[in-house]
Amino acid sequence: LSPLNVMSLFLIKAGQGPNLWPELKPMIWQMLGANKIHLIESAFLILEELFTYSTSLFMESKQDLHVAFSTALIHSDNSLKVAAMKAFSSFIVVLEPNQCRSFDDLLPHALEGLKQLLASDQDLGDEALSMFTDISEAEPKFFKKHFQATFDTMHAITFNKSIDEVGIKKMATELIVSVVERIPSLIRKNAENLKKLFEMIFYQMIQIDEEIEEEWLKPKEGYNEDFEEDSDLEVVRFGMNAVDRLISSIGEKEALPILSQLVQTMLQHKDWRYKNAAILALSQVGEYIQSVAEVKPIIDVVLGFLNNPNPKIRYACCHCLGQIADDMQPEFQENFHGTVLSSLLNTLNDPVPRVSGHSAAAITNFVEGMTRESLSNYMKTLLQKCFELLNTGISLVKENCVSAIAATAETAGELFSPYFDEAAPLILSMMNTFTAKEYKQLRGQLIECLTLMAHAVGKEKFAPFSQQLIGAMILIQEGTFEKVDPQKSYLLSGWQRLCYVLGNDFAQYLPSILPSLFSLIQSIFNSSPENVESDAKDSEYNTYETEEAEVAINL
């Protein structure tokens, strides 16, 4: 910040306010009318802060302000241009919608200034583009009058080969998606623009490494994608989320035919990244398809790629099948268990741990929507494969197989009894074996699995293992937890299930359970998310803490 910028902040925060300094406004107009660039720039830097606290003072002279912006937004000096854009953004985001209309004819100037900045200094262009993003989030209607110009500019930025910063192109795509999501009429009837927008999204999704690293194929023990830095995963998630937002806002009738055409073209591309993006995009359509019969062509395509030589494509297929199974249950399971579940069971044998583990995750989603009778035909094969992988797989594979076993027990109910005597000792043994901190997610899922199995088979069948499980859970509960530790919520939910299963017999364990349980609950409510800085990882932290608090309240 410049000294003048700091001064404006000081005056405002000291309670003086711009309205109580009558000389301030004339001084700013004098600076804006000066022939010295540094004075004009300083004036805009001051305005950037003042607009946040007082727009009425300057709306009285909106014509003068309009002239100042129109000149500065396309000025030849880049620093001045950026300062003007910052002030312009700060001004627009605090105006009432009807007031914005007096300035929306300045948008073409701002877009031209943005293009000039990106052509001469990408760092400054990045900074300027973020100002457009701020406006789109606060007042998307501001872009309505000049939407086509905005769209064309962002489309050009996305496909501009001279812009090597991927983040700039992603920001341009997100800006259009954000505006369209809130004003879908801007693009709903424009098939050409909608096609271009999907192409912009797909362009983002293929910005991943062509070479697949060993770390992806076989992640380290304790790997959790929610807390690991993975730029490729972030890019792909952005694309899938954008596809979902577009279909949801524009409507499946308009969006799906165009998406389908693009997907068919991308599936024929020689570059595997195009196929990967296409399949992952298909994973988002399940909840928007009305009839399960309509999804059959998609399933046929995905199953055709499930044995592709590229492991990321096989992974994408598992993701797609699992997501559609979750979105379209139970009709999807009723119609496709013979093909989809059988194929996923075969994929458990995939030599790449990441693929094998994701097939188990997809199986979990599929099983959760099945009937007991239908599941009974697959239980033996499913459980035997999962038991085997519990002994041989890395932690990520173990975790997903444990979830698949838990889902099977929950769906099967008493039909799980024949497999309980083999499953229970294996799961309990794992709880006692995998005690290092990198296995905290696995231990939590083992608790969930055992307590769901107990609920499925009933008190009498579970009784021989109850004391051992409760002892293992108490041992974990009396240990030291990390700030973000999934074991906490799994313990709370596990106690709820055991109380339900054991009934009055649970009372005998309470003296051993309650002291450390109360300490655990107290630690959850003593956590203070509001004191945590709000970056991406901390958002995940806060989500965990909120979920834990909700479970604790229900306990």
HUDA-V420397 format. One record per residue. N is the residue number from 0. RES is the residue in one small letter. BURIAL is + if it has 24 or more other C-alpha atoms within 12 Angstrom, else -. Layout:
n:N res:RES burial:BURIAL
n:N res:RES burial:BURIAL
This chain:
n:0 res:l burial:-
n:1 res:s burial:-
n:2 res:p burial:-
n:3 res:l burial:+
n:4 res:n burial:+
n:5 res:v burial:-
n:6 res:m burial:+
n:7 res:s burial:+
n:8 res:l burial:+
n:9 res:f burial:-
n:10 res:l burial:-
n:11 res:i burial:+
n:12 res:k burial:-
n:13 res:a burial:-
n:14 res:g burial:-
n:15 res:q burial:-
n:16 res:g burial:+
n:17 res:p burial:+
n:18 res:n burial:-
n:19 res:l burial:-
n:20 res:w burial:-
n:21 res:p burial:-
n:22 res:e burial:-
n:23 res:l burial:+
n:24 res:k burial:+
n:25 res:p burial:-
n:26 res:m burial:-
n:27 res:i burial:+
n:28 res:w burial:+
n:29 res:q burial:-
n:30 res:m burial:+
n:31 res:l burial:+
n:32 res:g burial:+
n:33 res:a burial:-
n:34 res:n burial:-
n:35 res:k burial:-
n:36 res:i burial:-
n:37 res:h burial:-
n:38 res:l burial:+
n:39 res:i burial:+
n:40 res:e burial:+
n:41 res:s burial:+
n:42 res:a burial:+
n:43 res:f burial:+
n:44 res:l burial:+
n:45 res:i burial:+
n:46 res:l burial:+
n:47 res:e burial:+
n:48 res:e burial:+
n:49 res:l burial:+
n:50 res:f burial:+
n:51 res:t burial:+
n:52 res:y burial:+
n:53 res:s burial:+
n:54 res:t burial:+
n:55 res:s burial:-
n:56 res:l burial:+
n:57 res:f burial:+
n:58 res:m burial:-
n:59 res:e burial:-
n:60 res:s burial:-
n:61 res:k burial:-
n:62 res:q burial:-
n:63 res:d burial:-
n:64 res:l burial:+
n:65 res:h burial:+
n:66 res:v burial:-
n:67 res:a burial:+
n:68 res:f burial:+
n:69 res:s burial:+
n:70 res:t burial:+
n:71 res:a burial:+
n:72 res:l burial:+
n:73 res:i burial:+
n:74 res:h burial:+
n:75 res:s burial:-
n:76 res:d burial:+
n:77 res:n burial:+
n:78 res:s burial:+
n:79 res:l burial:+
n:80 res:k burial:+
n:81 res:v burial:+
n:82 res:a burial:+
n:83 res:a burial:+
n:84 res:m burial:+
n:85 res:k burial:+
n:86 res:a burial:+
n:87 res:f burial:+
n:88 res:s burial:+
n:89 res:s burial:+
n:90 res:f burial:+
n:91 res:i burial:+
n:92 res:v burial:+
n:93 res:v burial:+
n:94 res:l burial:+
n:95 res:e burial:-
n:96 res:p burial:-
n:97 res:n burial:-
n:98 res:q burial:-
n:99 res:c burial:+
n:100 res:r burial:-
n:101 res:s burial:-
n:102 res:f burial:+
n:103 res:d burial:+
n:104 res:d burial:-
n:105 res:l burial:+
n:106 res:l burial:+
n:107 res:p burial:+
n:108 res:h burial:+
n:109 res:a burial:+
n:110 res:l burial:+
n:111 res:e burial:+
n:112 res:g burial:+
n:113 res:l burial:+
n:114 res:k burial:+
n:115 res:q burial:+
n:116 res:l burial:+
n:117 res:l burial:+
n:118 res:a burial:-
n:119 res:s burial:-
n:120 res:d burial:+
n:121 res:q burial:+
n:122 res:d burial:-
n:123 res:l burial:+
n:124 res:g burial:+
n:125 res:d burial:+
n:126 res:e burial:+
n:127 res:a burial:+
n:128 res:l burial:+
n:129 res:s burial:+
n:130 res:m burial:+
n:131 res:f burial:+
n:132 res:t burial:+
n:133 res:d burial:+
n:134 res:i burial:+
n:135 res:s burial:+
n:136 res:e burial:+
n:137 res:a burial:+
n:138 res:e burial:+
n:139 res:p burial:+
n:140 res:k burial:+
n:141 res:f burial:+
n:142 res:f burial:+
n:143 res:k burial:+
n:144 res:k burial:-
n:145 res:h burial:+
n:146 res:f burial:+
n:147 res:q burial:+
n:148 res:a burial:+
n:149 res:t burial:+
n:150 res:f burial:+
n:151 res:d burial:+
n:152 res:t burial:+
n:153 res:m burial:+
n:154 res:h burial:+
n:155 res:a burial:+
n:156 res:i burial:+
n:157 res:t burial:+
n:158 res:f burial:+
n:159 res:n burial:-
n:160 res:k burial:-
n:161 res:s burial:-
n:162 res:i burial:+
n:163 res:d burial:-
n:164 res:e burial:-
n:165 res:v burial:+
n:166 res:g burial:+
n:167 res:i burial:+
n:168 res:k burial:+
n:169 res:k burial:+
n:170 res:m burial:+
n:171 res:a burial:+
n:172 res:t burial:+
n:173 res:e burial:+
n:174 res:l burial:+
n:175 res:i burial:+
n:176 res:v burial:+
n:177 res:s burial:+
n:178 res:v burial:+
n:179 res:v burial:+
n:180 res:e burial:+
n:181 res:r burial:+
n:182 res:i burial:+
n:183 res:p burial:+
n:184 res:s burial:-
n:185 res:l burial:+
n:186 res:i burial:+
n:187 res:r burial:+
n:188 res:k burial:-
n:189 res:n burial:-
n:190 res:a burial:-
n:191 res:e burial:-
n:192 res:n burial:+
n:193 res:l burial:+
n:194 res:k burial:+
n:195 res:k burial:+
n:196 res:l burial:+
n:197 res:f burial:+
n:198 res:e burial:+
n:199 res:m burial:+
n:200 res:i burial:+
n:201 res:f burial:+
n:202 res:y burial:+
n:203 res:q burial:+
n:204 res:m burial:+
n:205 res:i burial:+
n:206 res:q burial:+
n:207 res:i burial:+
n:208 res:d burial:-
n:209 res:e burial:-
n:210 res:e burial:-
n:211 res:i burial:-
n:212 res:e burial:-
n:213 res:e burial:-
n:214 res:e burial:-
n:215 res:w burial:+
n:216 res:l burial:+
n:217 res:k burial:+
n:218 res:p burial:+
n:219 res:k burial:-
n:220 res:e burial:+
n:221 res:g burial:+
n:222 res:y burial:+
n:223 res:n burial:+
n:224 res:e burial:-
n:225 res:d burial:-
n:226 res:f burial:-
n:227 res:e burial:-
n:228 res:e burial:-
n:229 res:d burial:-
n:230 res:s burial:-
n:231 res:d burial:+
n:232 res:l burial:+
n:233 res:e burial:+
n:234 res:v burial:+
n:235 res:v burial:+
n:236 res:r burial:+
n:237 res:f burial:+
n:238 res:g burial:+
n:239 res:m burial:+
n:240 res:n burial:+
n:241 res:a burial:+
n:242 res:v burial:+
n:243 res:d burial:+
n:244 res:r burial:+
n:245 res:l burial:+
n:246 res:i burial:+
n:247 res:s burial:+
n:248 res:s burial:+
n:249 res:i burial:+
n:250 res:g burial:+
n:251 res:e burial:+
n:252 res:k burial:-
n:253 res:e burial:+
n:254 res:a burial:+
n:255 res:l burial:+
n:256 res:p burial:-
n:257 res:i burial:+
n:258 res:l burial:+
n:259 res:s burial:+
n:260 res:q burial:-
n:261 res:l burial:+
n:262 res:v burial:+
n:263 res:q burial:-
n:264 res:t burial:-
n:265 res:m burial:+
n:266 res:l burial:+
n:267 res:q burial:-
n:268 res:h burial:-
n:269 res:k burial:-
n:270 res:d burial:-
n:271 res:w burial:+
n:272 res:r burial:+
n:273 res:y burial:+
n:274 res:k burial:+
n:275 res:n burial:+
n:276 res:a burial:+
n:277 res:a burial:+
n:278 res:i burial:+
n:279 res:l burial:+
n:280 res:a burial:+
n:281 res:l burial:+
n:282 res:s burial:+
n:283 res:q burial:+
n:284 res:v burial:+
n:285 res:g burial:+
n:286 res:e burial:+
n:287 res:y burial:+
n:288 res:i burial:+
n:289 res:q burial:-
n:290 res:s burial:-
n:291 res:v burial:+
n:292 res:a burial:-
n:293 res:e burial:-
n:294 res:v burial:+
n:295 res:k burial:-
n:296 res:p burial:-
n:297 res:i burial:+
n:298 res:i burial:+
n:299 res:d burial:-
n:300 res:v burial:+
n:301 res:v burial:+
n:302 res:l burial:+
n:303 res:g burial:-
n:304 res:f burial:+
n:305 res:l burial:+
n:306 res:n burial:+
n:307 res:n burial:-
n:308 res:p burial:-
n:309 res:n burial:+
n:310 res:p burial:+
n:311 res:k burial:+
n:312 res:i burial:+
n:313 res:r burial:+
n:314 res:y burial:+
n:315 res:a burial:+
n:316 res:c burial:+
n:317 res:c burial:+
n:318 res:h burial:+
n:319 res:c burial:+
n:320 res:l burial:+
n:321 res:g burial:+
n:322 res:q burial:+
n:323 res:i burial:+
n:324 res:a burial:+
n:325 res:d burial:+
n:326 res:d burial:+
n:327 res:m burial:+
n:328 res:q burial:+
n:329 res:p burial:-
n:330 res:e burial:+
n:331 res:f burial:+
n:332 res:q burial:+
n:333 res:e burial:+
n:334 res:n burial:+
n:335 res:f burial:+
n:336 res:h burial:+
n:337 res:g burial:-
n:338 res:t burial:+
n:339 res:v burial:+
n:340 res:l burial:+
n:341 res:s burial:+
n:342 res:s burial:+
n:343 res:l burial:+
n:344 res:l burial:+
n:345 res:n burial:+
n:346 res:t burial:+
n:347 res:l burial:+
n:348 res:n burial:+
n:349 res:d burial:+
n:350 res:p burial:+
n:351 res:v burial:+
n:352 res:p burial:+
n:353 res:r burial:+
n:354 res:v burial:+
n:355 res:s burial:+
n:356 res:g burial:+
n:357 res:h burial:+
n:358 res:s burial:+
n:359 res:a burial:+
n:360 res:a burial:+
n:361 res:a burial:+
n:362 res:i burial:+
n:363 res:t burial:+
n:364 res:n burial:+
n:365 res:f burial:+
n:366 res:v burial:+
n:367 res:e burial:+
n:368 res:g burial:+
n:369 res:m burial:+
n:370 res:t burial:+
n:371 res:r burial:+
n:372 res:e burial:-
n:373 res:s burial:+
n:374 res:l burial:+
n:375 res:s burial:+
n:376 res:n burial:-
n:377 res:y burial:+
n:378 res:m burial:+
n:379 res:k burial:+
n:380 res:t burial:-
n:381 res:l burial:+
n:382 res:l burial:+
n:383 res:q burial:-
n:384 res:k burial:+
n:385 res:c burial:+
n:386 res:f burial:+
n:387 res:e burial:-
n:388 res:l burial:+
n:389 res:l burial:+
n:390 res:n burial:-
n:391 res:t burial:-
n:392 res:g burial:+
n:393 res:i burial:+
n:394 res:s burial:+
n:395 res:l burial:+
n:396 res:v burial:+
n:397 res:k burial:+
n:398 res:e burial:+
n:399 res:n burial:+
n:400 res:c burial:+
n:401 res:v burial:+
n:402 res:s burial:+
n:403 res:a burial:+
n:404 res:i burial:+
n:405 res:a burial:+
n:406 res:a burial:+
n:407 res:t burial:+
n:408 res:a burial:+
n:409 res:e burial:+
n:410 res:t burial:+
n:411 res:a burial:+
n:412 res:g burial:+
n:413 res:e burial:+
n:414 res:l burial:+
n:415 res:f burial:+
n:416 res:s burial:+
n:417 res:p burial:-
n:418 res:y burial:+
n:419 res:f burial:+
n:420 res:d burial:-
n:421 res:e burial:-
n:422 res:a burial:+
n:423 res:a burial:+
n:424 res:p burial:-
n:425 res:l burial:+
n:426 res:i burial:+
n:427 res:l burial:+
n:428 res:s burial:-
n:429 res:m burial:+
n:430 res:m burial:+
n:431 res:n burial:-
n:432 res:t burial:-
n:433 res:f burial:+
n:434 res:t burial:+
n:435 res:a burial:-
n:436 res:k burial:+
n:437 res:e burial:-
n:438 res:y burial:+
n:439 res:k burial:+
n:440 res:q burial:+
n:441 res:l burial:+
n:442 res:r burial:+
n:443 res:g burial:+
n:444 res:q burial:+
n:445 res:l burial:+
n:446 res:i burial:+
n:447 res:e burial:+
n:448 res:c burial:+
n:449 res:l burial:+
n:450 res:t burial:+
n:451 res:l burial:+
n:452 res:m burial:+
n:453 res:a burial:+
n:454 res:h burial:+
n:455 res:a burial:+
n:456 res:v burial:+
n:457 res:g burial:+
n:458 res:k burial:+
n:459 res:e burial:-
n:460 res:k burial:-
n:461 res:f burial:+
n:462 res:a burial:+
n:463 res:p burial:-
n:464 res:f burial:+
n:465 res:s burial:+
n:466 res:q burial:-
n:467 res:q burial:-
n:468 res:l burial:+
n:469 res:i burial:+
n:470 res:g burial:-
n:471 res:a burial:+
n:472 res:m burial:+
n:473 res:i burial:+
n:474 res:l burial:-
n:475 res:i burial:+
n:476 res:q burial:+
n:477 res:e burial:-
n:478 res:g burial:-
n:479 res:t burial:-
n:480 res:f burial:+
n:481 res:e burial:-
n:482 res:k burial:-
n:483 res:v burial:+
n:484 res:d burial:+
n:485 res:p burial:+
n:486 res:q burial:+
n:487 res:k burial:+
n:488 res:s burial:+
n:489 res:y burial:+
n:490 res:l burial:+
n:491 res:l burial:+
n:492 res:s burial:+
n:493 res:g burial:+
n:494 res:w burial:+
n:495 res:q burial:+
n:496 res:r burial:+
n:497 res:l burial:+
n:498 res:c burial:+
n:499 res:y burial:-
n:500 res:v burial:+
n:501 res:l burial:+
n:502 res:g burial:-
n:503 res:n burial:-
n:504 res:d burial:-
n:505 res:f burial:+
n:506 res:a burial:-
n:507 res:q burial:-
n:508 res:y burial:+
n:509 res:l burial:-
n:510 res:p burial:-
n:511 res:s burial:-
n:512 res:i burial:+
n:513 res:l burial:+
n:514 res:p burial:-
n:515 res:s burial:+
n:516 res:l burial:+
n:517 res:f burial:-
n:518 res:s burial:-
n:519 res:l burial:+
n:520 res:i burial:+
n:521 res:q burial:-
n:522 res:s burial:+
n:523 res:i burial:+
n:524 res:f burial:-
n:525 res:n burial:-
n:526 res:s burial:-
n:527 res:s burial:-
n:528 res:p burial:-
n:529 res:e burial:-
n:530 res:n burial:-
n:531 res:v burial:-
n:532 res:e burial:-
n:533 res:s burial:-
n:534 res:d burial:-
n:535 res:a burial:-
n:536 res:k burial:-
n:537 res:d burial:-
n:538 res:s burial:-
n:539 res:e burial:+
n:540 res:y burial:+
n:541 res:n burial:+
n:542 res:t burial:+
n:543 res:y burial:+
n:544 res:e burial:+
n:545 res:t burial:+
n:546 res:e burial:+
n:547 res:e burial:+
n:548 res:a burial:+
n:549 res:e burial:-
n:550 res:v burial:+
n:551 res:a burial:+
n:552 res:i burial:-
n:553 res:n burial:-
n:554 res:l burial:-
